[in-house]
Amino acid sequence: MTATINNPSALSPAQSRQLLGALFALVFGVVLFVCVTAPALFHLLLMTGRRYEALTSLRNIPFETFLARYVVICFVIGLIPLARLIKTYWRAAFGLVQMERWGQAMWVGWRFGVLSVAAILFVAWAFGAYTWEPVSTTRLIGRLVVYGIGSFLIGVIEEVFFRGALFGALRQVIRWVPAAIATSVFFAAMHFISPEHPAGIAHAHWYSGFALLPHIFFRTSDLSHYWPFAINLFLVGLILCALYQRHGHVYYLIGLHAGWVIAMQAGRLLFELQPGLDSWFWGTSTNVARSWLATMMLSLMAVIACRISWKGVFSGGIK
C-alpha cells in the first residue's frame, strides 16, 4: 500500500489546538450529562421491564453496566455536533481523507489483522495450550455475523477518535513519538473502565452517577493476568499510531482493528484453554489479548511499524 507521509490533509497547529479543546469539552460534557441523566433513565428502563413481559430482562441490568454503555452511546452521538463545529476540516480531523481505494485499504488491514491473530492461536494450539472446541455450523455463522458487525463498529469508533482525532491533533502540537505514547497510554487505560461501587448500587439516586466516578476503573488484587493485557493494549495503540503517521488515514487502521477483534472473538469460540495448564504465558483463557505470547508478536510489530514511520519522517514526513 502506498504510504502518504507528506499528508496534505494534516491539520494546522491552530486547528489542532481547537480540535483538542473540542475533544476535551466533548469528554467532560458527556461525563457530566451521563452522571446527571443516568439515574432517571435507568429507572425508566426498570419501569419498562416491569410493565412489559417481553422486556423483563431490562430489570436485571445493573446500574453500573447501564452507565458504562450509556456513556459510549452519548459519546458516539456527541461526535456529530463535534463534526459540525469543525465542518471545514472534519474529514482531516477524523482521518477520513478522500481517497479512491479506501475500501481496498480497509480490506488489506482486515486480512492482516485476522491472519496475525490466527497465527497466535495456531501457535498456542500447536504447543497444546489450546484445544479445539467443536461448534455447529449454524452457531458459528451466526456468531461470526454478530462479531463482524461489532468489530467493524469498534474499529470505526476507536480509530476515528483515538488515532484520527486525538493523535492526529496531538502530533501537530508535540512531536509524533511522544504524541503516540500519550495516546496509547490513554487508549489502554480506557479499556480498564469498569465502574463498580464497593457497596453496590441497589437503587439509583440522583447522585449515583457521580458516586461511581472514583470507582470507574477496574480493580483487582491479582494483577498478574492484567499486566500483559495492559502492555498489549499499549502496543496495539502504538502500532496504530505509527501506521496512521505513515499512511495519513484511518481506513487501513479500521480494517486492522476490526480484523483483530473478530479473530479474537472467533478464537474464544473455537478454542478452549487446556485444563490445568500453567497460564503465566498463555493467559487465563483463550482471549489472546491477555497473553504474553501476544506481547511477543505485538512488540515485533511495534518495532517494525515505528521504525518505518520514523524513517518516513526523515524523508519529509509530518513532524
Buried (B, 14 or more C-beta within 10 A) or exposed (E): EEBBBEBEBBBEEEBBBBBBEBBEEBBEBBBEBBBEBBBEBBEEBBEEBEEEEEEEEBEEBBBBEBBBEBBEEBBBEBBEEBBEBBEEBBBBBBBBBEBEEBEBBBBBBBEBBBEBBBEBBEBBBEEEBBBEEEEEEEEBEEBBEEBBEBBBEBBBBBBBBBBBBBBBBBBBBEEBBEBBBBBBBBBBEBBBEBBBBEEEBEEBEEEBBBBBEEBBEEEEEEEEBBEBBBBBBBBBBBBBBBBBBBBBBBBBBBBBBBBBBBBBBBBBBBBEBBEEBEBEBBBBBBBBBBBBBBBEBBBEBBBEBBEBBBEBBEEEBBE
